[in-house]
């Protein structure tokens, strides 16, 4: 095992295998695994290629030939002398020629007079290179100064913007670099004249930032597997130590169907236009085509349409004819509690008042709270009242069709009820959350008084459990088909 094959990596706290990293992917090995790594097939192959390759030397160590045989283009290039540092062995940075072997250069420049043109030409090229280097250094210096310039708003809990950026490059999951590389970059920026902080200042401000909060931020992973961090609102008040007003935005309203109908200005389930989410109607549902349309989604209701209909109801009420109001309410399925109070007042005044009085009363109603409170959110940030009141599963499905399907299934002889109860009791429930083995005898005996949770469990297992009962004729195939679709809905 050759010790020269491994290089210490302070940032990773491991050893870098030079042969494997040169001729394969970058490889880092722990000290205790060096011997076993050297025995691997990949390392032996890379080691053979590494030993067979000629040794590479930095340009600064190569001998300088006689410049008289060089062309003009070859005379312009040179490299910086790093004084034997390790950095010089890793990088070869183009620099002006007068920084390389000055003695060799002046020896060539002090030739007889017939060669003075050559020396003058070389001196002109050196001057051009120096001008380009000065411009590059000035641009780099301006960039460093702009990067490190503080803004009046402050960078709490960091003392400056520069130390904040240093901590970001050191700790950020996306832009992280090692402490050694960051220290070198800050030193180079300072040597160029930039106002860059020291590594000590970055570490000090990072400790202050951590000490400003009692707890550390919580780490999360986004759906795209990118890490990010978050803190509680109380922790974010450490800077000003002031209370904060939070303005939540309403996303959805969960309630039972009667309350949802009241909040969305719907006439309710007993009306012809019964649905608060779309324009579905029961008109014509007694025919095959009408029933198919009844089961299909209709055109979605919008808040703008509902508000327009409410204004039309007020206009109808201003005429003093109640039948017109009732007809529009029945056709649209729109009915709002607060608007109904205004409609009643307009109908009373329209019978005895003048048009001016009626119009003034109508404007007074429209400038006040004349509709439900949720409709105000539509004017603020576009909250769609009907769309944001989801269907209530408990009464709409579990205690509705699913419960009555269970009652129909359990109806019949005592032998049939006993067979159904035994099948339910034997149903596997390992894949159902928050449940143990079902009590089939209880569920069959109390079919009409079950709660929504019981019906939900039955709907999840009935399709599989009742399949043998179809084969022996205990239940019909149509009942089993209904339970199969019920299980699909529960998914």
N, C-alpha and C positions, 0 to 999 in steps of 0.2 A: 504493500500500500504506500503510494507516494504522497507525502504531505503537500507537495507543490501542486497537486491536482485539485486542492480545495482552497477556497477563499472565504474568509469570514465576512458574513453579511450582518452588520449590527442591527439593521432595521428588522430583519426577519429572525434574528437569534438562531440562525442555522448556517451551515457551511454550503457554499456554492460549488458544485462540481464543474470545474472548468472544461474538461473534455466533453462531458455530456451537454453542457450549455452551449458549447461552440458548434458541435455537429448534430445536435438534437434540440429538443425543447429545453428552456431554462429549468435546471434541476437543483433543488435545495435539499440537503440531507442533514439530519440531526447527528451530533457527534457520536452518539452511541450506535448509530447505524452505518458508520463509515465503512467498517470492514465488510458488512453484508452487501452494501451497495457496490463495492469494488469487485465483488464476485459475480455481479449480474452480467448477462450477455450484452446488454446495451452499453454498459460502462466499458467492458473489455473492447467492444468494437470501436467506440469513440476514442478510447485510450490509444488503440493502435493507429488510428488516423491522426490523433493529436501528436503522437511521438514521431510519426513519419513525416509530418509537415515541417518545413523549415522554420526556424525560430524567427519571429517578427521583432524588429527593433524600431523604437521611435525614430522619427526623422531627425531629431536633434542629435542622436548618437551616430548617425551615418556619417562617413567621412566626406568632407567637402572637396570636390575635385577642382582642378584648375579651371577658373572661370573663363579663360580665354577660349576654351572650346565650346562654350555655351552660346546658344542663340539669345537674341534680345528677350524673347518671351520667357526663356528659362531663367534669366537673371532676375526677373521681377518677383518670383515666389520665394517664400521663406517660412519658417516656423518660429513660434515663441519658445524661448528657453525658460523652463519652469524651475531651473535650479536643482534638478535631480529629484523633484517631488513625484509622488505617485500619480498625481493628476496629470503630469506631463507624459507619463507612460501610457495613459489611457486615451488622451486626446492629442490631436495635432491641429493646432489652430493657426490659420494663415495670418501672418503679421508682416509688417514692412521689413525689407531686407536688412536695414541697418541695425535690427535687433538680433540678428543671428551671429555670424562670425565677423565682427567689425574689423579685426586685425587682417583677416584674409581679404576683406573688401578693400581696405585702404592700401594693402599691398598691390592689389590689381589696379587701384586708381592712381598709384604713384609711378606708373610706367613712363617711358619717354614721351615727348610732346606729341609724337605722331599718333599716340593712342588717347590723347585727351578728349577726343570726340566721344570715344566709348565711355569714359568716366562721366562726361557731362550728360550723355544720354541716360546712363544708369541713375545719376542724381535726379534728373527730371522725373523719371519713373518713380523713384522713391518719394519725391515730393507729392506726386499725384496720389500715390497710395496713402500717404499720411493724411492728405486732405479728405479722402474718402473715409478713412478710419475716424478722423475727428468728427465728421458729420454723423457717422454711425453712433459714436459715443454720445454726442449731443442728443440725438434722437432717443437713445436708450435712457439717458439721464432725465430727459423731459418725461418720458413714460413712467419711470420710477417715481418721480416727484408727483406726477398727477395721480398715480395709484395710491401714494401714501398721504395725499392731501386730505386733511380732516374737513368735515362739513359742520356748520354751526349746530345741527340738530343733536350731535353727540352720538356715541356708540356704546351706550350702557349695555352690559356692565364692563365693557372693554374701555380702556383709556383712550384709544385712538382707532381709527379705521385701519391703520397699518397692522396693528397687532391682531385685530379681528380677522383680516385676510390671512395673516400668518397662521392663526389657529384653524381657519377653514382649510388651507392647503395641508395642514398637518393631520387634522381629524376627520375631514369630510369623507364619507364612504365613496363618493364619486371622484373626488380630486385628491385623494390622500397621497402624500409622498412621505418618505422617511425623514426622521429628524435630522439625519446627517445631510441629506440633500437640501432640506430647507435652510439649515444653518449655512451651508455653502452659498445658496442663492442670496440670502440676506447679506452675507459678507461681500459678495460680488456687487450687489446693488449699492452697498455703502462705499465700496472702493470706487465706483463710478460717480460718486457724489450725490447719490440719492438719499432721501430721508427715510431709510429703511430701519425698522426696529431690530433689536437684537433677539436672539433665541431666548434669552433670559426674560425679556419683556413679554414675549408671546406666552411663555409658560406662566409667568406671574399673572397676566391678565386672564388666562384660562382658569387658573385657580380662583381668582376673584369672581369670575363668572359662575363657576360651580358653587362657590360659597354663597352667592346671592340668592340661591334657591335651596330650600330645605331638602328637596327630593330631586332625583335625576329624571330627565324626560323619559317617557315611555316609547319604546321602539316598536314600530309597526312595519308591516310589509304590504305594499300596494298589490293590486291584482296582477301587475306586470313584474312582480318580484323585486321591486325597488324599495329599499328601506327609507323610512322617514320617521321623524320624532315629533311628539306632541306633549304639551303640558296642560295642566288644569288652569282654568281662568284665574283662580285664586292665586296661583303662583306667578302669573304674568303681571299682577298688580304690585310686585315688589319694587318696581322702579319709582312710581309716583305715590304708592300707598293710598290710593283713592278708590272709591267704589265705582263700579262700572255698570252702565245700563245695557242690558242685553235685549235685543229686539228679535224674538223668534219669528220665523215665517211658517205659517200653517201649511202643511203638506196634504193632510187628509183628515176627515172627520169620521169616526167610527161610532155608530149608534144603531138602535133598532130601526125598523122600517118606518113606523109612524113618526118618530122624531126626525129621521132623515127627510121624510116627505115635508114636514113642517119647515125644516131649515132650507130646503131647496125650492120652496114655493110650489110643491107638487100637490095635486088634488087628492092623492092617496090611492091605495090599491082598489078602492071601490069605484073609481071613476072609469070612464071610457078610455081616456088617455092616462093609464094608471102608472106607467113607468116614469121614474124621475131621471133616468139616465138616457132614454131615447124616446122616440115618438111612437112606440108600440101601442097598439089599440086592440080592444076586444071586439070591435065591430067586424062582423063577418067571420068570427072564429068558429061559428057553427058549421062552416063549409070546409071542405078539404083544403082548398087553396088558402082560405082565410086562416085556418089553423096552422098551416105550414108557415104562413107569414107571421102569425102570432108567436111562433117559436123562434123566428129568425131575428137577429139584432136589427133595430131600426136606425134611423138617422139620429146621431147623438144630439142631445140637448145642450145648448150653450147658454152661458149667463147673459150674453147680449140679447139673445132671443127671449129669454125669460123677462128681462127688464123691459124690453119693448112691449111684450104682451101685458105686463102690469100697467104700463102707461096707457095702452089701448083700453084696458078695463076702466081706468079713471076717466078716459074720454067718453066711453059708453055711459058711465055713471053720471057724467055731467049733462047728458041728455035727459035724465030723469026717468028713463025706461029701464026697469030692472030686468025685463026679459032679455034685452040685448046683452046685459052683463052676464046673465046666466048662460046664454047661448055661447058666448065667447069663452067663458070659463070651461064649459063642457067640451068644446071643440079643441081647446088648447091644453087642457089638463093643468092649468096654472092657477094656483090659489095661495096667496100669502096672507098671514094673519094680520100684520100691520097694515098692509094695503087694503084689507077688507074693512078696517075701521074707517079709512078715508073714503072708500066707496060708499059706505053707509051714510056718512055725512053728506057727501055730494048728492046722493039720491034724495035725501031729505030736503036739502037747500034747493035742488033743481026744481022741485015741485012748486015752490013758493017764491023763490028768489029771482032776481033779474040776471041776465047774462053776465053783467059786469061783476056782480057779487059771486056768481058761480065760478067765473074765471079767476077771481082773486082768491077764493077758497082753494081752488085747484093748485094755484101757484104756491100757496102757503103749505099745502100738503107735500108738494114736490120738493120744497126747500127744507123740509124737516126729515124725520126718520120715518119714511113712508114704506120701507121694505125691510126684510130680514137683515140682521147684522152681518151675516157672512157675505152679502152682496157688496158691502163696502170694501172688502178685501179685493174684489175684482177691479175696482177703480184704483186701488193702491198699487198692486203688483200683478194683476191679471189672474187672480185666483178663480178657477173654474169650479163653481159650487157643486153642480150636478156631477161632474166627472170625479171630484175628490170626495165623494161619499160612497165608498165601495159597498157592494152587496153584502148584507148581513147574513152570514152563512148559517147561524144558529136557527133563526126562525124561517129563513127563506128555503133552506134545504133540510137540515137535520130534523127539526121539529115540524117540518112540512111533509114533502113527498117521501123522504126516507123513513120517517116515523110511521106514516100510514102504510107504506109498503111492508114494514115489519108487522103491523097489525094484521094486514091482509094475509101475510105468510103464515102467521100463527093461528089464523082462524081455521077451525075444522075439528076433527075428532081428537079425543084425548091421546090416542096412540100417535097421531101425527104430531101433536104438541110435544109429546115425550121424546119422539125421534129427533125433532128439531132441537130440543133442549140438550140432548146428549151430544149431538154434533157440535153445537156451539161450545159446550163445556170442553170438548176434546180439541177444539181449534188451537193451533199453535199461535202464540202471541209474541214470539221472540223479536220479531221485526217491528212491533208496534210500541211506540213510546208511552211511558207512564201507565202501564197496565200490567196486570198479572193474568192468571187464567180466568176466563169468563165464567160466570155462574149462569149456565144455560137455563136452569129451572126458574130462577128469579126473573131473568129477562123475558121468558115466555109467559110466565104468570102475570107479570106487570107490564105487558106490551103497551098499554095505553097510557101509562104514567111514567115512562122513562125520561131521563134528562138527556140533553144533547150529547154528552160525553158517551153515554151508553150506546146511543144510536150510531155514533161515529165508530165505535169499536166493532159493532155488528156489521156495518157497511164495509169495513176493511177486510173481514174474514168470511163474509157470507158466500161470496162467489165460489171460493175454493171449498168451503165446508159443505155447501148444499149440492155439489155436483153428484155425489152418490145418491142423494135423495131424489134427483131427477131420474136416475136410472131405475130406481125401484118404484117410481110413480108417487112418492109422497108429496112432492110439489111439482107443478107444471113447468115446462120448459120456458114459458113466457115469464114466470116469476123469477126463474133463475137468470134469464136474460136481463131482466130489470136490475137484479143485484149485481150483475157483471158491469152494467153501465154505472151503477152507483159506486162500485169500487173504482172505476175510471175517474169519476168526478172527485173522489176523495184523494186521488193522487195529486 
